């Protein structure tokens, strides 16, 4: 039997469950998940291997209209997703309508790539309404395969995986069988910390924050990590730290628990907070944080 392998790029609006779908398909928590928009800032790869196939998934940031250079970089990840894919996985849900991203949908159709439209969160609607939703997406994507799913309930994900596998081109594996992702351990430390900030702080705070790991030292029985949380204003620094350091301690404790589960090892985490004004619009800083400015 011929071996199949290909790049499956995941696109869609914020809050439709893109990262949940990605993590479910990969079987590992690679993309952070919260109810807030702009949770995913980078393009995150996850590799799944079978006996005769390899799927290279890429989770991209949500589609948006950029207001500053950080968001411009995020949209570059999204736009690049339709230039180097073998299959496009367009994630939507039972609330969103196709006309929201009509320009981007037209770009996808122009590629002539195989498209799978995943209608997520079907647990939030009934059968009659779901039929109408599927028909609406079929009218926008007549050549696409439409698959209703619920990542939360693990509904139809096996069908989705089978459909993706069937559409893969014949290729040898692109990565060794033991490869899970293209991101470093430091990247996942940063994402875990940022996820806790998204969960525990309100308003503009999570969108003004970036995290950088300054030290990652793995010893026999423990990993020692120093990380800096950057904010754009002094007032935000106070909010992140909280009264007598209580808020920062909570972030550190919850992040450390997730890191220990991820690395399967004890973790010592030391967090600092620094002000870096306008980092979201500074080319040098954005490059340091791994964003694509080209």
VMD Tcl script that draws the C-alpha trace (Angstrom):
set ca {
  {0.00 0.00 0.00}
  {1.30 3.47 -0.94}
  {2.26 5.82 1.87}
  {0.31 9.09 2.16}
  {1.60 12.29 3.74}
  {0.60 15.92 3.60}
  {0.18 19.26 5.28}
  {-3.28 19.95 6.71}
  {-3.64 23.60 7.62}
  {-6.35 24.65 10.05}
  {-7.97 28.06 9.53}
  {-11.05 29.88 10.79}
  {-12.32 32.66 13.00}
  {-11.53 32.99 16.70}
  {-13.76 31.14 19.18}
  {-14.97 28.40 16.82}
  {-12.85 25.73 18.51}
  {-9.90 25.52 16.08}
  {-7.36 24.72 18.79}
  {-9.66 22.17 20.42}
  {-10.02 20.38 17.09}
  {-6.24 20.50 16.58}
  {-5.48 19.07 20.01}
  {-8.11 16.35 19.60}
  {-6.72 15.28 16.23}
  {-3.11 15.27 17.45}
  {-3.94 13.67 20.79}
  {-1.81 16.18 22.71}
  {-2.44 19.68 24.04}
  {-0.26 21.71 21.69}
  {-2.47 24.78 21.20}
  {-3.73 26.77 24.18}
  {-7.48 26.98 24.56}
  {-9.56 29.77 26.10}
  {-12.84 31.48 25.28}
  {-11.02 34.72 24.40}
  {-10.28 35.80 20.84}
  {-6.69 35.87 19.58}
  {-5.66 33.02 21.86}
  {-3.44 31.51 19.15}
  {-0.73 33.93 17.96}
  {1.66 31.56 16.20}
  {1.35 28.78 13.68}
  {1.69 25.54 15.64}
  {2.50 22.23 13.98}
  {1.43 18.80 15.20}
  {2.36 15.50 13.53}
  {0.20 12.36 13.52}
  {1.54 9.06 12.15}
  {-0.25 5.90 11.12}
  {1.06 2.72 9.52}
  {0.68 4.14 6.02}
  {0.17 7.87 6.53}
  {1.58 11.01 8.14}
  {-0.54 14.11 8.75}
  {1.22 17.38 9.50}
  {-1.35 19.70 11.08}
  {-0.85 23.45 11.43}
  {-3.08 25.47 13.76}
  {-3.10 29.14 12.74}
  {-4.29 32.31 14.52}
  {-7.91 33.30 14.05}
  {-8.84 35.43 11.04}
  {-8.98 39.13 11.95}
  {-8.42 42.66 10.65}
  {-5.02 43.78 11.99}
  {-4.75 46.88 14.19}
  {-1.00 46.69 14.93}
  {2.10 44.83 13.79}
  {1.57 41.85 16.08}
  {-1.81 41.20 14.45}
  {-0.29 41.74 11.00}
  {2.17 38.97 11.80}
  {-0.68 36.74 13.00}
  {-2.51 37.23 9.69}
  {0.67 36.32 7.77}
  {0.53 32.92 9.47}
  {-3.10 32.63 8.33}
  {-2.43 33.72 4.74}
  {0.60 31.43 4.45}
  {-1.63 28.53 5.47}
  {-3.31 28.52 2.05}
  {-0.04 28.67 0.12}
  {1.72 25.58 1.47}
  {-1.16 23.24 2.29}
  {-2.22 19.95 0.76}
  {-5.60 20.14 2.51}
  {-7.43 23.08 4.11}
  {-9.42 22.39 7.27}
  {-11.81 25.33 7.59}
  {-13.25 25.37 11.11}
  {-16.58 27.06 11.80}
  {-19.42 26.42 14.24}
  {-23.22 26.38 14.42}
  {-23.40 30.12 15.20}
  {-21.07 31.63 12.59}
  {-22.35 32.40 9.08}
  {-20.28 31.93 5.88}
  {-20.51 35.58 4.83}
  {-18.31 36.65 7.77}
  {-15.13 35.66 5.88}
  {-16.31 35.78 2.28}
  {-13.04 37.30 0.96}
  {-10.92 34.64 2.66}
  {-13.28 31.87 1.51}
  {-12.86 33.08 -2.08}
  {-9.06 32.95 -1.64}
  {-9.32 29.35 -0.45}
  {-11.53 28.39 -3.40}
  {-9.04 29.90 -5.84}
  {-6.34 27.49 -4.63}
  {-8.32 24.45 -5.85}
  {-7.07 22.60 -2.78}
  {-9.19 19.91 -1.13}
  {-11.26 21.63 1.57}
  {-12.96 20.11 4.58}
  {-15.42 22.41 6.34}
  {-15.74 21.36 9.97}
  {-18.94 22.64 11.60}
  {-18.00 22.43 15.26}
  {-20.15 22.67 18.42}
  {-23.11 20.73 17.01}
  {-24.00 19.88 20.60}
  {-25.35 23.44 20.82}
  {-28.06 23.00 18.18}
  {-30.75 20.53 17.01}
  {-30.92 18.28 13.97}
  {-33.28 20.46 11.90}
  {-31.13 23.56 12.34}
  {-27.96 21.58 11.65}
  {-29.33 20.46 8.28}
  {-29.88 24.11 7.32}
  {-26.38 25.06 8.52}
  {-24.77 22.29 6.46}
  {-26.79 23.29 3.37}
  {-25.68 26.91 3.80}
  {-22.01 25.90 3.90}
  {-22.47 23.60 0.92}
  {-23.69 26.59 -1.10}
  {-20.51 28.53 -0.25}
  {-18.15 25.55 -0.61}
  {-19.81 23.31 -3.24}
  {-16.64 21.22 -3.77}
  {-15.85 20.83 -0.05}
  {-16.63 17.99 2.32}
  {-18.82 19.26 5.18}
  {-18.42 17.42 8.50}
  {-20.47 18.35 11.60}
  {-18.48 17.76 14.78}
  {-18.34 18.41 18.48}
  {-14.77 18.46 19.75}
  {-16.14 18.81 23.26}
  {-18.18 15.59 22.94}
  {-15.64 13.83 20.69}
  {-18.37 13.52 18.05}
  {-17.45 12.65 14.43}
  {-13.70 13.17 14.98}
  {-13.00 9.63 13.75}
  {-14.92 10.42 10.55}
  {-12.94 13.63 10.22}
  {-9.61 11.78 10.59}
  {-10.67 9.17 8.02}
  {-11.68 11.89 5.55}
  {-8.38 13.74 5.99}
  {-6.40 10.52 5.49}
  {-8.30 9.67 2.29}
  {-7.49 13.10 0.82}
  {-3.76 12.98 1.56}
  {-1.47 12.82 -1.49}
  {0.95 9.93 -1.93}
  {4.23 11.00 -0.33}
  {6.88 9.55 1.96}
  {6.87 10.87 5.56}
  {8.13 14.43 5.93}
  {9.25 13.95 9.54}
  {10.64 11.09 11.64}
  {7.94 8.94 13.22}
  {8.70 10.20 16.73}
  {8.23 13.91 15.81}
  {5.27 15.55 17.55}
  {5.75 19.24 16.78}
  {8.14 21.81 15.34}
  {8.04 23.99 18.45}
  {10.64 24.02 21.23}
  {10.12 23.20 24.89}
  {10.56 26.91 25.67}
  {7.71 27.75 23.31}
  {5.29 25.51 25.18}
  {6.39 26.96 28.52}
  {5.59 30.43 27.17}
  {2.22 29.30 25.82}
  {1.23 27.63 29.09}
  {1.97 30.82 31.03}
  {0.11 32.94 28.47}
  {-2.89 30.61 28.65}
  {-3.16 31.19 32.43}
  {-3.00 34.96 31.87}
  {-5.80 34.68 29.30}
  {-7.85 32.71 31.81}
  {-7.31 34.80 34.93}
  {-7.15 38.42 33.72}
  {-9.82 40.54 32.06}
  {-10.15 43.32 29.49}
  {-7.00 44.33 27.61}
  {-4.46 42.67 29.92}
  {-4.09 39.33 28.03}
  {-3.67 41.12 24.69}
  {-0.91 43.37 26.05}
  {1.15 40.45 27.34}
  {3.98 38.43 25.85}
  {6.08 35.80 27.63}
  {9.76 35.02 27.20}
  {11.73 32.15 28.76}
  {15.12 33.45 29.84}
  {16.40 30.21 31.29}
  {15.41 26.55 30.83}
  {17.67 24.13 32.65}
  {16.79 20.47 32.76}
  {18.35 18.49 35.59}
  {17.93 14.83 36.51}
  {14.82 15.24 38.66}
  {13.63 18.77 37.93}
  {13.39 21.47 35.25}
  {14.30 24.99 36.41}
  {12.67 27.79 34.43}
  {12.97 31.57 34.60}
  {10.36 33.44 32.55}
  {9.48 37.10 32.01}
  {5.96 38.40 31.45}
  {6.11 41.58 29.38}
  {3.34 44.19 29.58}
  {2.98 47.56 27.85}
  {2.23 49.80 30.87}
  {3.22 50.16 34.54}
  {-0.42 49.88 35.58}
  {-0.64 46.48 33.88}
  {2.44 45.30 35.76}
  {0.65 45.98 39.04}
  {-2.42 44.08 37.88}
  {-0.39 41.07 36.78}
  {1.44 40.94 40.12}
  {-1.64 41.62 42.26}
  {-1.88 42.41 45.96}
  {1.30 41.17 47.63}
  {2.05 39.08 44.57}
  {-1.11 36.96 44.89}
  {-2.17 37.13 41.23}
  {1.29 36.29 39.89}
  {1.59 33.43 42.38}
  {-1.68 31.96 41.10}
  {-0.50 32.12 37.49}
  {2.81 30.53 38.46}
  {1.20 27.72 40.45}
  {-1.32 26.80 37.75}
  {1.27 27.07 34.97}
  {3.73 24.90 36.89}
  {1.08 22.15 37.29}
  {0.47 22.09 33.54}
  {4.19 22.09 32.80}
  {4.76 19.13 35.10}
  {1.99 17.24 33.30}
  {3.40 18.23 29.88}
  {7.06 17.38 30.66}
  {6.24 14.55 33.12}
  {8.81 15.98 35.51}
  {8.98 18.32 38.50}
  {9.26 22.00 37.56}
  {10.59 25.00 39.45}
  {9.15 28.15 37.86}
  {10.34 31.66 38.65}
  {8.25 34.45 37.11}
  {9.11 38.13 36.65}
  {7.07 41.01 35.22}
  {8.62 43.80 33.12}
  {7.28 46.77 31.16}
  {8.11 46.87 27.46}
  {6.13 49.75 25.98}
  {4.67 49.24 22.49}
  {6.32 45.82 22.02}
  {3.38 44.88 19.76}
  {4.55 47.48 17.20}
  {8.33 47.06 17.48}
  {9.90 44.98 14.72}
  {12.92 43.91 16.76}
  {10.83 42.78 19.72}
  {8.35 40.91 17.54}
  {11.19 39.07 15.78}
  {12.65 38.15 19.18}
  {9.28 36.71 20.14}
  {9.21 34.60 16.96}
  {6.73 36.54 14.82}
  {6.96 36.68 11.04}
  {7.28 40.27 9.75}
  {7.75 39.45 6.06}
}
mol new
graphics top color blue
foreach p $ca { graphics top sphere $p radius 0.5 }
foreach p [lrange $ca 0 end-1] q [lrange $ca 1 end] { graphics top cylinder $p $q radius 0.2 }
display resetview
